[in-house]
Amino acid sequence: MNAALKVCPQCGTEYPANARFCEIDGTALRSAAGGSDLVGSIVADRYHIMKKLGEGGMGQVYLAEHVKMGRKSALKVMHPGMKADVDAISRFNREAANASRIAHPNVAAVYDFGETPDGIIYLAMEFVDGPPLTKVIEEQGALPPKRAAEIVRQVAEALAVAHDMSIVHRDLKPDNIMVAKTRDGGDLVKVVDFGIAKAAGNDAQKVTKTGLVVGTPEYMSPEQLAGDKLDGRSDLYSLGLVAYNMLTGKLPFPSDSAQESMIMRLTDAPKPLAEMKPEVAWPADVQQVMDKALARDVTQRYRNATELGNALYRAIDRMPETAAAEVGTQVMGAAAVPATRVASAPVARNAATVAVPTPVGSATVTQSAAPAKKKNMIPLMSGIAAVVVIGGGVAFMARGDKGAAAADTVKPNVTQQAQKATNTPASGSSAHDSATTPTKKPAAEFSRQVPTATAADVDATLDAILKDSKNPAHPKDMLDRIASLTLANGVQQAKAGLARYNIYLYGMSDQTNACEAIKDVEGASKGTSVQDQVSGRIAACP
């Protein structure tokens, strides 16, 4: 049989490759060669597949044209191998059901969804020739603040409508924000992929199997990482991370691994804008907006998405015109986006990949923030999290549910992975050797190397040790170095405890000694600048 031909699945009659329907019984023709690529075929008797746009964890996305209406759409088709996965089908149908309920210019509309007689599960949505925000940032770097603020404002409007309907997106990230162009060259934003969205308060609508936390790690809120109950304020935190990424080209929790970044969101304050992009004179009110959006305590965040979107836009609008409109990465040359609201247009849905932000320095910055609940960090810190890839996102098993294991499921130990990702063993030695059996130098040698005559000298030494403690090449040597210091006050004792905690946890995968070290300095940290950091790590301990 000629691979270029099409065949009628009903009567078996062969036709040329450009034919669409059987002339005998009107049935949509299929490629005679079979296979999973649907280009050229007719799906559900009405969608002519023109080309493949991309592929994600749950299926392929095609550019399709309605055979009678001539309207183009992005057709998402579930992988044939997932037909037996009840959870996957449920998520797929939930995406269609949730998105079809939201009618807003900044939300990609769902036209149709269903299953064909031969088992193809599909979803047809708006199409536009525009890239995801991920690609925009990758190509252009940090965006001009006014452009970033306008994108945030449009995303916030989309979220506000969804939240009013008690729908929480749960996986907001640059991959799921499409950026098209209006006729006047402005940005038109469309939020897509409500595949893991959940109607708040609806116990019957489970996101996935019991105990799984679903989302993309880099953009998860602290409560989402901890497996707590979510509402719209979780989406606001994710939107704050998206805004930060657009403004600086980076994320506010720089780390050497995704696991460490997750832990930092539960224990540390986000880095200020000025630290991540110092060439911009960030006004205090812009920083205040980011601080509120990224507050670890949900009660300290904005009440709704509209408040966040408007607050950031107003704060950036008060920046000097040149800085607000033009400051970005050197390759960025786009003009400022008008403040007027843009009209609706079709949107494209491209499959995208998740990228871990580029590591940067890990200087400690202290900031007042509510400590995390004690239960929140135990699943992550104890190293029993299970990860399930879902449509470009990741599901984290926060409760250790073994029943959710699948072919694409792995069970990493968080602390061991962080160590593996950050420790580079010396030539001829293993990572285990470099982390657990370093060559121990005499304490006297460290005393000679590290002067401790003044409190200022000790402070400087502790700051240097603390900075290196999350990636300790020789953990035992660093512990000896700390032991050789004469600690003169509570701040120094607390910093030493923090350093020991990091060394035990990241360098030795020893949570027991890490927790003992940090609990020992709880009293000394009271009233100091590092009290929140100490409290956050104590809260992470069993």
One Martini backbone bead per residue (centre of mass of N, CA, C, O) as a GRO file, in nm:
protein
  542
    1MET     BB    1   0.096   0.036   0.023
    2ASN     BB    2   0.072   0.365  -0.016
    3ALA     BB    3   0.181   0.615   0.198
    4ALA     BB    4   0.032   0.862   0.036
    5LEU     BB    5  -0.224   0.741   0.103
    6LYS     BB    6  -0.571   0.706   0.155
    7VAL     BB    7  -0.826   0.568   0.381
    8CYS     BB    8  -1.116   0.402   0.440
    9PRO     BB    9  -1.236   0.267   0.741
   10GLN     BB   10  -1.498   0.133   0.617
   11CYS     BB   11  -1.429   0.034   0.292
   12GLY     BB   12  -1.106   0.070   0.191
   13THR     BB   13  -1.073   0.303   0.013
   14GLU     BB   14  -0.858   0.463  -0.201
   15TYR     BB   15  -0.669   0.778  -0.188
   16PRO     BB   16  -0.548   1.060  -0.220
   17ALA     BB   17  -0.372   1.277  -0.014
   18ASN     BB   18  -0.590   1.530  -0.068
   19ALA     BB   19  -0.804   1.381   0.057
   20ARG     BB   20  -1.084   1.360   0.306
   21PHE     BB   21  -1.333   1.201   0.183
   22CYS     BB   22  -1.555   0.963   0.120
   23GLU     BB   23  -1.749   0.907  -0.171
   24ILE     BB   24  -1.941   0.683  -0.048
   25ASP     BB   25  -1.974   0.754   0.297
   26GLY     BB   26  -1.814   1.024   0.421
   27THR     BB   27  -1.560   0.941   0.552
   28ALA     BB   28  -1.288   1.000   0.717
   29LEU     BB   29  -0.968   0.998   0.633
   30ARG     BB   30  -0.666   0.804   0.631
   31SER     BB   31  -0.364   0.707   0.667
   32ALA     BB   32  -0.217   0.427   0.532
   33ALA     BB   33   0.041   0.422   0.733
   34GLY     BB   34  -0.025   0.546   0.986
   35GLY     BB   35   0.029   0.629   1.301
   36SER     BB   36   0.065   0.932   1.512
   37ASP     BB   37   0.058   1.117   1.275
   38LEU     BB   38  -0.206   1.359   1.172
   39VAL     BB   39  -0.115   1.476   0.923
   40GLY     BB   40  -0.391   1.514   0.688
   41SER     BB   41  -0.614   1.454   0.872
   42ILE     BB   42  -0.936   1.373   1.018
   43VAL     BB   43  -1.094   1.502   1.305
   44ALA     BB   44  -1.413   1.449   1.389
   45ASP     BB   45  -1.507   1.531   1.084
   46ARG     BB   46  -1.364   1.861   1.109
   47TYR     BB   47  -1.038   1.834   1.152
   48HIS     BB   48  -0.776   1.961   0.972
   49ILE     BB   49  -0.452   1.862   0.964
   50MET     BB   50  -0.167   2.066   0.897
   51LYS     BB   51   0.024   2.084   1.168
   52LYS     BB   52   0.284   2.067   1.391
   53LEU     BB   53   0.354   2.244   1.698
   54GLY     BB   54   0.374   2.016   1.932
   55GLU     BB   55   0.493   1.864   2.253
   56GLY     BB   56   0.385   1.688   2.537
   57GLY     BB   57   0.308   1.489   2.807
   58MET     BB   58  -0.003   1.432   2.684
   59GLY     BB   59   0.066   1.550   2.381
   60GLN     BB   60  -0.038   1.691   2.087
   61VAL     BB   61  -0.002   1.985   1.873
   62TYR     BB   62  -0.223   2.129   1.631
   63LEU     BB   63  -0.295   2.257   1.325
   64ALA     BB   64  -0.633   2.346   1.252
   65GLU     BB   65  -0.923   2.299   1.026
   66HIS     BB   66  -1.232   2.368   0.960
   67VAL     BB   67  -1.407   2.228   0.696
   68LYS     BB   68  -1.654   2.449   0.705
   69MET     BB   69  -1.550   2.725   0.852
   70GLY     BB   70  -1.220   2.776   0.839
   71ARG     BB   71  -1.123   2.754   1.128
   72LYS     BB   72  -0.865   2.797   1.333
   73SER     BB   73  -0.679   2.564   1.548
   74ALA     BB   74  -0.578   2.418   1.849
   75LEU     BB   75  -0.498   2.072   1.862
   76LYS     BB   76  -0.538   1.854   2.125
   77VAL     BB   77  -0.375   1.530   2.162
   78MET     BB   78  -0.375   1.243   2.307
   79HIS     BB   79  -0.197   0.998   2.399
   80PRO     BB   80  -0.251   0.672   2.335
   81GLY     BB   81  -0.102   0.561   2.604
   82MET     BB   82  -0.330   0.730   2.798
   83LYS     BB   83  -0.616   0.590   2.782
   84ALA     BB   84  -0.577   0.419   3.067
   85ASP     BB   85  -0.556   0.699   3.216
   86VAL     BB   86  -0.774   0.834   3.424
   87ASP     BB   87  -0.631   1.092   3.523
   88ALA     BB   88  -0.554   1.209   3.247
   89ILE     BB   89  -0.841   1.230   3.136
   90SER     BB   90  -0.945   1.411   3.361
   91ARG     BB   91  -0.754   1.648   3.306
   92PHE     BB   92  -0.833   1.696   3.014
   93ASN     BB   93  -1.137   1.753   3.071
   94ARG     BB   94  -1.089   1.982   3.276
   95GLU     BB   95  -0.964   2.182   3.088
   96ALA     BB   96  -1.212   2.215   2.910
   97ALA     BB   97  -1.423   2.285   3.126
   98ASN     BB   98  -1.285   2.532   3.253
   99ALA     BB   99  -1.214   2.705   2.998
  100SER     BB  100  -1.514   2.715   2.882
  101ARG     BB  101  -1.616   2.905   3.125
  102ILE     BB  102  -1.408   3.121   3.021
  103ALA     BB  103  -1.481   3.465   2.929
  104HIS     BB  104  -1.185   3.612   2.789
  105PRO     BB  105  -0.938   3.788   2.622
  106ASN     BB  106  -0.703   3.638   2.829
  107VAL     BB  107  -0.841   3.362   2.731
  108ALA     BB  108  -0.830   3.064   2.595
  109ALA     BB  109  -1.050   2.927   2.398
  110VAL     BB  110  -1.293   2.668   2.392
  111TYR     BB  111  -1.462   2.488   2.138
  112ASP     BB  112  -1.374   2.172   2.173
  113PHE     BB  113  -1.458   1.829   2.287
  114GLY     BB  114  -1.345   1.474   2.276
  115GLU     BB  115  -1.436   1.150   2.123
  116THR     BB  116  -1.366   0.922   1.904
  117PRO     BB  117  -1.445   0.612   1.782
  118ASP     BB  118  -1.111   0.554   1.768
  119GLY     BB  119  -0.991   0.713   2.047
  120ILE     BB  120  -0.966   1.023   2.009
  121ILE     BB  121  -0.846   1.273   2.221
  122TYR     BB  122  -0.977   1.612   2.220
  123LEU     BB  123  -0.880   1.974   2.177
  124ALA     BB  124  -1.024   2.289   2.089
  125MET     BB  125  -0.852   2.600   2.031
  126GLU     BB  126  -0.715   2.874   2.015
  127PHE     BB  127  -0.535   3.065   1.761
  128VAL     BB  128  -0.194   3.199   1.744
  129ASP     BB  129   0.089   3.388   1.625
  130GLY     BB  130   0.253   3.313   1.919
  131PRO     BB  131   0.454   3.315   2.186
  132PRO     BB  132   0.582   3.228   2.464
  133LEU     BB  133   0.719   3.386   2.730
  134THR     BB  134   0.970   3.216   2.744
  135LYS     BB  135   1.083   3.297   2.464
  136VAL     BB  136   1.098   3.599   2.509
  137ILE     BB  137   1.305   3.585   2.743
  138GLU     BB  138   1.525   3.420   2.601
  139GLU     BB  139   1.566   3.637   2.362
  140GLN     BB  140   1.549   3.928   2.552
  141GLY     BB  141   1.518   3.907   2.838
  142ALA     BB  142   1.471   4.158   3.007
  143LEU     BB  143   1.208   4.363   3.038
  144PRO     BB  144   1.052   4.629   3.017
  145PRO     BB  145   0.868   4.733   3.276
  146LYS     BB  146   0.610   4.820   3.118
  147ARG     BB  147   0.571   4.560   2.967
  148ALA     BB  148   0.556   4.373   3.212
  149ALA     BB  149   0.314   4.514   3.349
  150GLU     BB  150   0.109   4.460   3.117
  151ILE     BB  151   0.124   4.154   3.127
  152VAL     BB  152   0.037   4.125   3.420
  153ARG     BB  153  -0.237   4.264   3.394
  154GLN     BB  154  -0.361   4.059   3.195
  155VAL     BB  155  -0.325   3.807   3.367
  156ALA     BB  156  -0.487   3.914   3.610
  157GLU     BB  157  -0.758   3.928   3.461
  158ALA     BB  158  -0.780   3.628   3.405
  159LEU     BB  159  -0.765   3.532   3.701
  160ALA     BB  160  -1.003   3.688   3.816
  161VAL     BB  161  -1.220   3.534   3.660
  162ALA     BB  162  -1.150   3.253   3.763
  163HIS     BB  163  -1.174   3.316   4.070
  164ASP     BB  164  -1.478   3.398   4.058
  165MET     BB  165  -1.520   3.074   3.974
  166SER     BB  166  -1.321   2.899   4.158
  167ILE     BB  167  -1.053   2.898   3.974
  168VAL     BB  168  -0.743   2.733   3.986
  169HIS     BB  169  -0.469   2.691   3.804
  170ARG     BB  170  -0.162   2.583   3.938
  171ASP     BB  171   0.030   2.654   3.644
  172LEU     BB  172   0.174   2.926   3.647
  173LYS     BB  173   0.364   3.029   3.355
  174PRO     BB  174   0.534   3.118   3.075
  175ASP     BB  175   0.428   2.873   2.905
  176ASN     BB  176   0.109   2.976   2.981
  177ILE     BB  177   0.196   3.251   2.822
  178MET     BB  178   0.072   3.419   2.557
  179VAL     BB  179   0.225   3.631   2.289
  180ALA     BB  180   0.076   3.860   2.108
  181LYS     BB  181  -0.048   4.084   1.848
  182THR     BB  182  -0.156   4.374   1.772
  183ARG     BB  183  -0.215   4.606   1.530
  184ASP     BB  184  -0.024   4.822   1.706
  185GLY     BB  185   0.205   4.616   1.856
  186GLY     BB  186   0.096   4.502   2.097
  187ASP     BB  187   0.021   4.313   2.371
  188LEU     BB  188  -0.134   3.982   2.372
  189VAL     BB  189  -0.278   3.798   2.627
  190LYS     BB  190  -0.278   3.433   2.696
  191VAL     BB  191  -0.422   3.199   2.894
  192VAL     BB  192  -0.325   2.861   2.947
  193ASP     BB  193  -0.369   2.560   3.071
  194PHE     BB  194  -0.620   2.407   3.270
  195GLY     BB  195  -0.538   2.098   3.335
  196ILE     BB  196  -0.492   2.156   3.677
  197ALA     BB  197  -0.733   2.281   3.749
  198LYS     BB  198  -0.943   2.396   4.033
  199ALA     BB  199  -1.224   2.385   4.210
  200ALA     BB  200  -1.287   2.540   4.477
  201GLY     BB  201  -1.427   2.312   4.716
  202ASN     BB  202  -1.419   2.053   4.520
  203ASP     BB  203  -1.394   1.728   4.619
  204ALA     BB  204  -1.462   1.579   4.341
  205GLN     BB  205  -1.211   1.752   4.217
  206LYS     BB  206  -0.942   1.596   4.152
  207VAL     BB  207  -0.625   1.638   4.043
  208THR     BB  208  -0.524   1.364   4.172
  209LYS     BB  209  -0.382   1.160   4.343
  210THR     BB  210  -0.339   1.100   4.649
  211GLY     BB  211  -0.087   1.340   4.756
  212LEU     BB  212  -0.064   1.524   4.509
  213VAL     BB  213   0.144   1.779   4.373
  214VAL     BB  214   0.069   2.019   4.123
  215GLY     BB  215   0.329   2.136   3.895
  216THR     BB  216   0.589   2.383   3.870
  217PRO     BB  217   0.854   2.429   4.064
  218GLU     BB  218   0.953   2.731   3.991
  219TYR     BB  219   0.617   2.832   4.035
  220MET     BB  220   0.561   2.756   4.318
  221SER     BB  221   0.414   2.775   4.603
  222PRO     BB  222   0.460   2.708   4.925
  223GLU     BB  223   0.181   2.560   4.969
  224GLN     BB  224   0.220   2.370   4.726
  225LEU     BB  225   0.480   2.229   4.822
  226ALA     BB  226   0.332   2.137   5.103
  227GLY     BB  227   0.021   2.045   5.039
  228ASP     BB  228  -0.180   2.260   5.064
  229LYS     BB  229  -0.438   2.448   5.054
  230LEU     BB  230  -0.589   2.622   4.780
  231ASP     BB  231  -0.592   2.943   4.624
  232GLY     BB  232  -0.562   3.231   4.441
  233ARG     BB  233  -0.291   3.315   4.595
  234SER     BB  234  -0.110   3.115   4.450
  235ASP     BB  235  -0.121   3.253   4.171
  236LEU     BB  236   0.003   3.522   4.270
  237TYR     BB  237   0.280   3.411   4.330
  238SER     BB  238   0.339   3.311   4.044
  239LEU     BB  239   0.307   3.594   3.918
  240GLY     BB  240   0.543   3.717   4.075
  241LEU     BB  241   0.759   3.537   3.939
  242VAL     BB  242   0.703   3.627   3.653
  243ALA     BB  243   0.762   3.927   3.698
  244TYR     BB  244   1.053   3.893   3.797
  245ASN     BB  245   1.157   3.760   3.537
  246MET     BB  246   1.096   4.001   3.349
  247LEU     BB  247   1.264   4.225   3.511
  248THR     BB  248   1.551   4.030   3.538
  249GLY     BB  249   1.575   3.723   3.410
  250LYS     BB  250   1.498   3.601   3.693
  251LEU     BB  251   1.499   3.447   4.007
  252PRO     BB  252   1.463   3.496   4.371
  253PHE     BB  253   1.602   3.179   4.399
  254PRO     BB  254   1.906   3.116   4.393
  255SER     BB  255   2.050   2.807   4.261
  256ASP     BB  256   2.186   2.469   4.202
  257SER     BB  257   1.881   2.368   4.244
  258ALA     BB  258   1.553   2.284   4.255
  259GLN     BB  259   1.545   2.190   4.549
  260GLU     BB  260   1.667   2.441   4.681
  261SER     BB  261   1.453   2.639   4.578
  262MET     BB  262   1.219   2.513   4.734
  263ILE     BB  263   1.333   2.553   5.016
  264MET     BB  264   1.365   2.865   5.002
  265ARG     BB  265   1.054   2.924   4.980
  266LEU     BB  266   1.014   2.805   5.287
  267THR     BB  267   1.266   2.997   5.436
  268ASP     BB  268   1.317   3.240   5.244
  269ALA     BB  269   1.384   3.537   5.110
  270PRO     BB  270   1.364   3.722   4.852
  271LYS     BB  271   1.534   3.877   4.629
  272PRO     BB  272   1.608   4.168   4.539
  273LEU     BB  273   1.607   4.343   4.255
  274ALA     BB  274   1.888   4.489   4.298
  275GLU     BB  275   2.053   4.218   4.314
  276MET     BB  276   1.967   4.099   4.022
  277LYS     BB  277   1.941   4.424   3.903
  278PRO     BB  278   2.156   4.686   3.962
  279GLU     BB  279   2.122   4.885   3.700
  280VAL     BB  280   1.855   4.944   3.849
  281ALA     BB  281   1.643   5.195   3.991
  282TRP     BB  282   1.449   5.078   4.226
  283PRO     BB  283   1.173   5.148   4.358
  284ALA     BB  284   1.014   5.100   4.653
  285ASP     BB  285   0.723   5.034   4.538
  286VAL     BB  286   0.810   4.796   4.361
  287GLN     BB  287   0.927   4.620   4.586
  288GLN     BB  288   0.666   4.608   4.754
  289VAL     BB  289   0.502   4.449   4.551
  290MET     BB  290   0.684   4.199   4.545
  291ASP     BB  291   0.675   4.132   4.846
  292LYS     BB  292   0.366   4.083   4.854
  293ALA     BB  293   0.345   3.865   4.630
  294LEU     BB  294   0.600   3.692   4.791
  295ALA     BB  295   0.464   3.606   5.033
  296ARG     BB  296   0.458   3.336   5.240
  297ASP     BB  297   0.210   3.459   5.356
  298VAL     BB  298  -0.106   3.466   5.233
  299THR     BB  299  -0.218   3.713   5.413
  300GLN     BB  300   0.011   3.920   5.279
  301ARG     BB  301  -0.125   3.935   5.023
  302TYR     BB  302  -0.313   3.987   4.783
  303ARG     BB  303  -0.654   3.951   4.742
  304ASN     BB  304  -0.616   3.998   4.427
  305ALA     BB  305  -0.528   4.022   4.097
  306THR     BB  306  -0.602   4.315   4.038
  307GLU     BB  307  -0.431   4.446   4.256
  308LEU     BB  308  -0.159   4.351   4.151
  309GLY     BB  309  -0.167   4.461   3.862
  310ASN     BB  310  -0.215   4.763   3.941
  311ALA     BB  311   0.022   4.808   4.136
  312LEU     BB  312   0.253   4.755   3.936
  313TYR     BB  313   0.174   4.958   3.719
  314ARG     BB  314   0.185   5.213   3.897
  315ALA     BB  315   0.476   5.187   3.999
  316ILE     BB  316   0.610   5.187   3.712
  317ASP     BB  317   0.475   5.453   3.609
  318ARG     BB  318   0.661   5.625   3.826
  319MET     BB  319   0.888   5.590   3.669
  320PRO     BB  320   1.112   5.681   3.478
  321GLU     BB  321   1.057   5.675   3.148
  322THR     BB  322   1.318   5.543   3.048
  323ALA     BB  323   1.332   5.307   3.247
  324ALA     BB  324   1.042   5.186   3.205
  325ALA     BB  325   1.068   5.151   2.877
  326GLU     BB  326   1.398   5.053   2.825
  327VAL     BB  327   1.482   4.874   3.043
  328GLY     BB  328   1.704   4.600   2.977
  329THR     BB  329   1.830   4.414   2.769
  330GLN     BB  330   2.034   4.486   2.511
  331VAL     BB  331   1.841   4.323   2.300
  332MET     BB  332   1.622   4.519   2.381
  333GLY     BB  333   1.385   4.711   2.143
  334ALA     BB  334   1.115   4.752   2.251
  335ALA     BB  335   0.846   4.918   2.292
  336ALA     BB  336   0.619   5.054   2.465
  337VAL     BB  337   0.323   4.975   2.612
  338PRO     BB  338   0.025   5.056   2.608
  339ALA     BB  339  -0.226   5.116   2.854
  340THR     BB  340  -0.427   5.014   2.682
  341ARG     BB  341  -0.665   4.801   2.607
  342VAL     BB  342  -0.687   4.507   2.444
  343ALA     BB  343  -0.785   4.296   2.206
  344SER     BB  344  -0.904   4.022   2.066
  345ALA     BB  345  -0.733   3.706   1.981
  346PRO     BB  346  -0.591   3.456   1.866
  347VAL     BB  347  -0.418   3.153   1.990
  348ALA     BB  348  -0.133   2.984   2.067
  349ARG     BB  349  -0.030   2.631   2.138
  350ASN     BB  350   0.268   2.550   2.277
  351ALA     BB  351   0.500   2.346   2.343
  352ALA     BB  352   0.693   2.316   2.650
  353THR     BB  353   0.970   2.372   2.854
  354VAL     BB  354   1.151   2.329   3.145
  355ALA     BB  355   1.346   2.579   3.321
  356VAL     BB  356   1.628   2.631   3.495
  357PRO     BB  357   1.773   2.866   3.648
  358THR     BB  358   2.044   3.048   3.656
  359PRO     BB  359   2.300   3.048   3.845
  360VAL     BB  360   2.384   3.233   4.135
  361GLY     BB  361   2.447   3.393   4.385
  362SER     BB  362   2.427   3.324   4.770
  363ALA     BB  363   2.366   3.567   4.923
  364THR     BB  364   2.260   3.679   5.223
  365VAL     BB  365   1.915   3.776   5.291
  366THR     BB  366   1.729   3.964   5.511
  367GLN     BB  367   1.376   3.913   5.610
  368SER     BB  368   1.070   3.964   5.704
  369ALA     BB  369   0.889   3.657   5.786
  370ALA     BB  370   0.683   3.407   5.793
  371PRO     BB  371   0.687   3.112   5.913
  372ALA     BB  372   0.669   2.800   5.848
  373LYS     BB  373   0.511   2.533   5.878
  374LYS     BB  374   0.606   2.239   6.011
  375LYS     BB  375   0.473   2.047   5.789
  376ASN     BB  376   0.575   2.155   5.514
  377MET     BB  377   0.892   2.036   5.497
  378ILE     BB  378   0.903   1.732   5.550
  379PRO     BB  379   0.867   1.606   5.266
  380LEU     BB  380   1.125   1.740   5.142
  381MET     BB  381   1.352   1.696   5.367
  382SER     BB  382   1.317   1.369   5.385
  383GLY     BB  383   1.330   1.248   5.084
  384ILE     BB  384   1.006   1.139   4.970
  385ALA     BB  385   0.966   1.247   4.702
  386ALA     BB  386   0.748   1.240   4.422
  387VAL     BB  387   0.771   1.240   4.058
  388VAL     BB  388   0.538   1.372   3.806
  389VAL     BB  389   0.491   1.398   3.476
  390ILE     BB  390   0.273   1.680   3.353
  391GLY     BB  391   0.248   1.852   3.080
  392GLY     BB  392   0.535   2.007   3.171
  393GLY     BB  393   0.503   1.928   3.455
  394VAL     BB  394   0.495   1.864   3.820
  395ALA     BB  395   0.449   1.602   4.052
  396PHE     BB  396   0.421   1.599   4.412
  397MET     BB  397   0.472   1.373   4.668
  398ALA     BB  398   0.387   1.469   5.000
  399ARG     BB  399   0.285   1.166   5.133
  400GLY     BB  400   0.401   0.889   5.012
  401ASP     BB  401   0.234   0.768   4.767
  402LYS     BB  402   0.263   0.460   4.608
  403GLY     BB  403   0.003   0.454   4.415
  404ALA     BB  404   0.133   0.686   4.201
  405ALA     BB  405   0.298   0.514   4.039
  406ALA     BB  406   0.489   0.529   3.728
  407ALA     BB  407   0.671   0.530   3.441
  408ASP     BB  408   0.728   0.862   3.509
  409THR     BB  409   0.848   0.782   3.797
  410VAL     BB  410   1.026   0.934   4.066
  411LYS     BB  411   1.253   0.898   4.374
  412PRO     BB  412   1.390   1.150   4.520
  413ASN     BB  413   1.638   1.282   4.713
  414VAL     BB  414   1.667   1.598   4.791
  415THR     BB  415   1.942   1.615   4.936
  416GLN     BB  416   2.100   1.430   4.742
  417GLN     BB  417   2.050   1.592   4.484
  418ALA     BB  418   2.173   1.855   4.578
  419GLN     BB  419   2.450   1.734   4.619
  420LYS     BB  420   2.497   1.621   4.332
  421ALA     BB  421   2.456   1.906   4.186
  422THR     BB  422   2.692   2.069   4.371
  423ASN     BB  423   2.902   1.835   4.378
  424THR     BB  424   3.249   1.809   4.280
  425PRO     BB  425   3.458   1.575   4.241
  426ALA     BB  426   3.750   1.466   4.248
  427SER     BB  427   3.984   1.323   4.089
  428GLY     BB  428   3.926   0.978   4.154
  429SER     BB  429   3.654   1.046   4.300
  430SER     BB  430   3.369   1.044   4.473
  431ALA     BB  431   3.097   1.203   4.593
  432HIS     BB  432   3.098   1.054   4.860
  433ASP     BB  433   3.387   1.108   4.939
  434SER     BB  434   3.372   1.426   4.931
  435ALA     BB  435   3.132   1.438   5.156
  436THR     BB  436   3.245   1.213   5.396
  437THR     BB  437   3.593   1.188   5.333
  438PRO     BB  438   3.772   1.415   5.416
  439THR     BB  439   4.047   1.598   5.470
  440LYS     BB  440   4.166   1.663   5.779
  441LYS     BB  441   4.229   1.951   5.940
  442PRO     BB  442   4.371   2.113   6.168
  443ALA     BB  443   4.258   2.350   6.380
  444ALA     BB  444   4.520   2.519   6.391
  445GLU     BB  445   4.528   2.591   6.092
  446PHE     BB  446   4.267   2.759   6.094
  447SER     BB  447   4.358   2.964   6.301
  448ARG     BB  448   4.574   3.084   6.114
  449GLN     BB  449   4.383   3.153   5.869
  450VAL     BB  450   4.160   3.260   6.088
  451PRO     BB  451   4.104   3.543   6.216
  452THR     BB  452   3.981   3.624   6.579
  453ALA     BB  453   4.031   3.905   6.724
  454THR     BB  454   3.760   4.010   6.601
  455ALA     BB  455   3.429   4.047   6.536
  456ALA     BB  456   3.466   4.126   6.237
  457ASP     BB  457   3.627   3.878   6.153
  458VAL     BB  458   3.410   3.669   6.225
  459ASP     BB  459   3.187   3.777   6.045
  460ALA     BB  460   3.337   3.741   5.776
  461THR     BB  461   3.384   3.438   5.804
  462LEU     BB  462   3.087   3.349   5.836
  463ASP     BB  463   2.984   3.461   5.570
  464ALA     BB  464   3.165   3.282   5.393
  465ILE     BB  465   3.069   3.010   5.500
  466LEU     BB  466   2.765   3.047   5.446
  467LYS     BB  467   2.793   3.072   5.138
  468ASP     BB  468   2.942   2.773   5.111
  469SER     BB  469   2.743   2.564   5.269
  470LYS     BB  470   2.562   2.470   5.006
  471ASN     BB  471   2.870   2.383   4.873
  472PRO     BB  472   3.051   2.152   5.015
  473ALA     BB  473   3.355   2.006   4.956
  474HIS     BB  474   3.447   2.005   5.287
  475PRO     BB  475   3.263   1.954   5.552
  476LYS     BB  476   3.456   1.889   5.795
  477ASP     BB  477   3.638   2.133   5.761
  478MET     BB  478   3.414   2.345   5.808
  479LEU     BB  479   3.345   2.256   6.094
  480ASP     BB  480   3.628   2.312   6.208
  481ARG     BB  481   3.631   2.611   6.139
  482ILE     BB  482   3.401   2.689   6.325
  483ALA     BB  483   3.524   2.570   6.592
  484SER     BB  484   3.776   2.785   6.586
  485LEU     BB  485   3.583   2.995   6.671
  486THR     BB  486   3.502   3.300   6.844
  487LEU     BB  487   3.194   3.358   6.984
  488ALA     BB  488   3.040   3.676   7.089
  489ASN     BB  489   2.735   3.632   6.977
  490GLY     BB  490   2.420   3.559   6.863
  491VAL     BB  491   2.469   3.601   6.562
  492GLN     BB  492   2.715   3.414   6.538
  493GLN     BB  493   2.576   3.160   6.644
  494ALA     BB  494   2.353   3.153   6.428
  495LYS     BB  495   2.537   3.137   6.180
  496ALA     BB  496   2.676   2.878   6.263
  497GLY     BB  497   2.417   2.708   6.263
  498LEU     BB  498   2.345   2.749   5.966
  499ALA     BB  499   2.603   2.629   5.851
  500ARG     BB  500   2.576   2.349   5.976
  501TYR     BB  501   2.311   2.279   5.851
  502ASN     BB  502   2.406   2.290   5.555
  503ILE     BB  503   2.639   2.089   5.573
  504TYR     BB  504   2.477   1.843   5.664
  505LEU     BB  505   2.259   1.849   5.440
  506TYR     BB  506   2.433   1.902   5.166
  507GLY     BB  507   2.711   1.736   5.240
  508MET     BB  508   2.566   1.462   5.416
  509SER     BB  509   2.265   1.391   5.444
  510ASP     BB  510   2.206   1.508   5.760
  511GLN     BB  511   1.926   1.583   5.930
  512THR     BB  512   1.972   1.535   6.229
  513ASN     BB  513   2.224   1.724   6.269
  514ALA     BB  514   2.096   1.972   6.142
  515CYS     BB  515   1.868   2.006   6.355
  516GLU     BB  516   2.048   2.025   6.602
  517ALA     BB  517   2.210   2.276   6.516
  518ILE     BB  518   1.961   2.475   6.491
  519LYS     BB  519   1.832   2.433   6.776
  520ASP     BB  520   2.082   2.536   6.946
  521VAL     BB  521   2.027   2.855   6.819
  522GLU     BB  522   1.746   2.969   6.891
  523GLY     BB  523   1.805   3.157   7.130
  524ALA     BB  524   2.036   3.331   6.995
  525SER     BB  525   1.837   3.446   6.754
  526LYS     BB  526   1.686   3.630   6.919
  527GLY     BB  527   1.650   3.945   6.766
  528THR     BB  528   1.782   3.888   6.502
  529SER     BB  529   1.852   3.892   6.155
  530VAL     BB  530   1.829   3.546   6.160
  531GLN     BB  531   1.565   3.434   6.283
  532ASP     BB  532   1.395   3.344   6.035
  533GLN     BB  533   1.593   3.133   5.930
  534VAL     BB  534   1.595   2.956   6.179
  535SER     BB  535   1.288   2.905   6.198
  536GLY     BB  536   1.253   2.778   5.918
  537ARG     BB  537   1.441   2.530   5.972
  538ILE     BB  538   1.293   2.421   6.220
  539ALA     BB  539   1.020   2.378   6.067
  540ALA     BB  540   1.163   2.146   5.881
  541CYS     BB  541   1.166   1.975   6.121
  542PRO     BB  542   1.051   1.693   6.301
   0.00000   0.00000   0.00000
